[in-house]
Structure formats: C-alpha cells, structure tokens
Amino acid sequence: MDEDTGDILTIKYNIDGGETQTISDTVITSGVFTINKINVGSLAEGRHNLNVWCEDDKGGSSIVTIIPFKVAKTAQQ
C-alpha cells in the first residue's frame, strides 16, 4: 500500500521565479496528475521558465520541475 495515498497535495508554480500560484489542492489517489492549463498572463515576448512543484499536507515537497517556453506575440514565419 502506498503510504502517501490520502495525502492532500497542493500543486504550485511560478514563472521566472515570480509570485507563487496554486493550481489545485487534491487528495492523492494515484501517482498521475494532469494539468490542462496555466494562465501565463501578459508576459513579455521571449523565453521564460515555468517552475512546478507539489507540497503535501505533512510538510513534504517535491523537486521543482522547470519547463522552458517561449512567448511570441507576432506570427512566426
């Protein structure tokens, strides 16, 4: 039995090390999570990093996953 089953996970993120946002709080029933959307707001054009991690209700925290992405507001040729 997974000893983490039933823990409450809080999925958090920030962009470029900015203000931490919460995506959701969920009770663990399996080891798989799907995140459909993150609002990136009005970021400047260029390269950015999305930093995502989880914290549980027992004080644990995952490693930070860094996802690089690019904002392009003009059509790319």
N, C-alpha and C positions, 0 to 999 in steps of 0.2 A: 504494500500500500504506500502511496506517495504521501509523505508526512506534510507536504505543503498544500494538499487538497483541502479546500475550505478557507484558506487564507484570503484576505481581501488585498488585491493588487491595485495600486494606483499607477497608471501609465502616464509618464510625464515627458515633456520635451521642451527644448528651446531652439531658437535659430541663432546661429553665430554667437552662442553663449549669452544671449539676452535673457529677458524675463522668462522664468519657468512657467509653463502652462500645463494643465491637467487635461488629458484626453478622456480618460474614464476611470471609474472605480469598478472593479469586477471581482466576483468570487471565483477562485480557481476551481475549474472542473476538469481541465486538461492542460497540456503544455503548449497549446497552439492558440495564438491570438491573431486576429486580422484587423488592421487599421485601414479604413477606406479613404479617409480624407483628413488633411490638416490644413487649416487656413493659414496661408503664408502672408496674408495682409498686403500691404503696399511696399514690398521690398524693392530696393533699387535693383536695376539691371546688374547682372554679373553673377559671380559664383558665391554660393552660401553653403553652410553646413547645418543640417538638421540633426540634432542630438536627441536620442530617445533612450529612456531607461524606465525600469519599474521599481517601485518601492512596495514592500508588504506591510501589513499591519503589525508585524512583530519586530520592525526595525531593520529588516534586511533590504538590500538594494542590489540591483543587477549592475553589470558593467554598462557603460554608455556606448550605444551603437551610433556611429557617425555616418550620416548619409549625405554625401555631397550632391548638390543640384545647382542648376543654372536658371536664372530668370532672364528671359528675353521678351521684351515688350513689343518688339518690331518683328515682322515676318522674316523668317530665315530663308535665304535663297539656297 
